[in-house]
Amino acid sequence: MKRIIWVISGLNRRMMKLLFALALIAYIACKYSAVDLSIQEHGEMKIEQRIDEVSLLSQKYPPVKFLSEKDRKRILITGGAGFVGSHLTDKLMMDGHEVTVVDNFFTGRKRNVEHWIGHENFELINHDVVEPLYIEVDQIYHLASPASPPNYMYNPIKTLKTNTIGTLNMLGLAKRVGARLLLASTSEVYGDPEVHPQNEEYWGHVNPIGPRACYDEGKRVAETMCYAYMKQEGVEVRVARIFNTFGSRMHMNDGRVVSNFILQALQGEPLTVRVPSRLFILCPFPHLLGNPEEHTILEFARLIKSLVVSRSQIQFLPEAQDDPQRRRPDIRKAKMMLGWEPVVPLEEGLNKTIQYFSRELEHQANNQYIPKPKAARMKKGRPRHN
Ligand SMILES: O=c1ccn([C@@H]2O[C@H](COP(=O)(O)OP(=O)(O)O[C@H]3OC[C@@H](O)[C@H](O)[C@H]3O)[C@@H](O)[C@H]2O)c(=O)[nH]1
């Protein structure tokens, strides 16, 4: 009997152990399936949340016109995240086109086009035009290149490559897909002009080995390439020579005269005046584009100082090498053939730019964003021309 009791209690002990083990397994299984479930639920919630966010965001896009399939163009803007390029992006997006922005973000910034990110007509590609690009488009606006003297002189070889190889790549693309290409050229193709004002027929006066040559000659070759592709390959091209430009989305450290003066005036630093004359325009487009109103740099410094109501002093600096003495576009042809002329009065343009820079400084003070141009990669203390 004792033996039987022992066997039963032995069995019971084993059974107990077995039951305990099963209970433990069941508990763990339950727990994990609960965890799985909560991960799944959480995931679903996240997706829903994201859809909500996206639909919320989509209400925030600037209004876009509806274009029929026939009228809607697929447009590539190289340098589309830059100061001029991002305004062009806005215009073409709002007109209802499909816009692909290509930028290597050397001087361009994502934040200039961030209000379009996620829109079905918009695409942003981090790409350097020095490398070939294979996409299907109807039109190309080729703006990619650093444009301010300190930026393009920072890495002259890279500036040359961008304007020569980059332009060749874009013309090759235009030829392959049958797209029309507009080149954003510059008043700098005139160098230090001997003709004043400058018109489309003037060939310029450029020092081919001076510090500005990488940009001036780079753009001159780019123009030559455009017309060679037009004559030899039948590519439809347009060239716009843009004069000194300013406006919102210009980089605070751009280094051009207007951004320098506004920043200096806002920060109470001396306004650094270097040469006697020059003129300006706010956000332009085709042909010889600039404001035919001419002002000396000193007049400009005084005007900005008064608009900012700044106590900054004016400081005279020695002239920079090969700095063009005078520039003024003769816009008669642009007006006649394109109906184009500047529409934003100088003071209004300056006031808008001052407001933009004031906001940028506030952002900087709040540490929300520290604006600095992204430097090219350095190799032994020197910029690399990758
Ligand atoms: O702090 C400064 C900066 C510039 N300047 C002077 O202001 C004049 C304008 O110089 P910017 O640096 O603004 O630029 P530039 O006019 O030489 O070239 C610009 O205009 C034509 C565009 O197509 C080019 O992309 C752009 O480089 C120059 O004479 C320059 O010496 C100053 O007096 N003080």
The ligand as a MOL file (V3000), in Angstrom:
LIG
                    3D

  0  0  0     0  0            999 V3000
M  V30 BEGIN CTAB
M  V30 COUNTS 34 36 0 0 0
M  V30 BEGIN ATOM
M  V30 1 O 30.8160 92.8690 -49.3370 0
M  V30 2 C 30.8700 93.1650 -50.5330 0
M  V30 3 C 30.6160 92.2520 -51.5690 0
M  V30 4 C 30.7000 92.6850 -52.8710 0
M  V30 5 N 31.0090 93.9650 -53.1590 0
M  V30 6 C 31.0790 94.4330 -54.5470 0
M  V30 7 O 29.7740 94.3750 -55.0880 0
M  V30 8 C 29.8350 94.0740 -56.4670 0
M  V30 9 C 28.9260 92.9060 -56.7380 0
M  V30 10 O 29.5810 91.7350 -56.2910 0
M  V30 11 P 28.8570 90.3850 -55.9430 0
M  V30 12 O 29.7620 89.6220 -55.0670 0
M  V30 13 O 27.4970 90.6430 -55.4390 0
M  V30 14 O 28.7300 89.5360 -57.2950 0
M  V30 15 P 29.0350 89.8890 -58.8310 0
M  V30 16 O 28.1310 90.9670 -59.3060 0
M  V30 17 O 30.4830 90.1270 -58.9970 0
M  V30 18 O 28.6430 88.5240 -59.5390 0
M  V30 19 C 27.3130 88.0690 -59.4480 0
M  V30 20 O 26.5270 88.6740 -60.4180 0
M  V30 21 C 26.2790 88.0830 -61.6080 0
M  V30 22 C 25.7820 86.7000 -61.3990 0
M  V30 23 O 25.4430 86.0630 -62.5830 0
M  V30 24 C 26.8290 85.9380 -60.7030 0
M  V30 25 O 26.4020 84.6260 -60.5000 0
M  V30 26 C 27.2680 86.5610 -59.4320 0
M  V30 27 O 28.4920 86.0390 -59.1120 0
M  V30 28 C 31.2970 93.8030 -56.7810 0
M  V30 29 O 31.8500 94.9250 -57.3920 0
M  V30 30 C 31.9200 93.5590 -55.4300 0
M  V30 31 O 33.2760 93.8980 -55.3440 0
M  V30 32 C 31.2480 94.8860 -52.1500 0
M  V30 33 O 31.5200 96.0530 -52.3850 0
M  V30 34 N 31.1810 94.4490 -50.8780 0
M  V30 END ATOM
M  V30 BEGIN BOND
M  V30 1 2 1 2
M  V30 2 1 2 3
M  V30 3 1 2 34
M  V30 4 2 3 4
M  V30 5 1 4 5
M  V30 6 1 5 6
M  V30 7 1 5 32
M  V30 8 1 6 7
M  V30 9 1 6 30
M  V30 10 1 7 8
M  V30 11 1 8 9
M  V30 12 1 8 28
M  V30 13 1 9 10
M  V30 14 1 10 11
M  V30 15 2 11 12
M  V30 16 1 11 13
M  V30 17 1 11 14
M  V30 18 1 14 15
M  V30 19 2 15 16
M  V30 20 1 15 17
M  V30 21 1 15 18
M  V30 22 1 18 19
M  V30 23 1 19 20
M  V30 24 1 19 26
M  V30 25 1 20 21
M  V30 26 1 21 22
M  V30 27 1 22 23
M  V30 28 1 22 24
M  V30 29 1 24 25
M  V30 30 1 24 26
M  V30 31 1 26 27
M  V30 32 1 28 29
M  V30 33 1 28 30
M  V30 34 1 30 31
M  V30 35 2 32 33
M  V30 36 1 32 34
M  V30 END BOND
M  V30 END CTAB
M  END
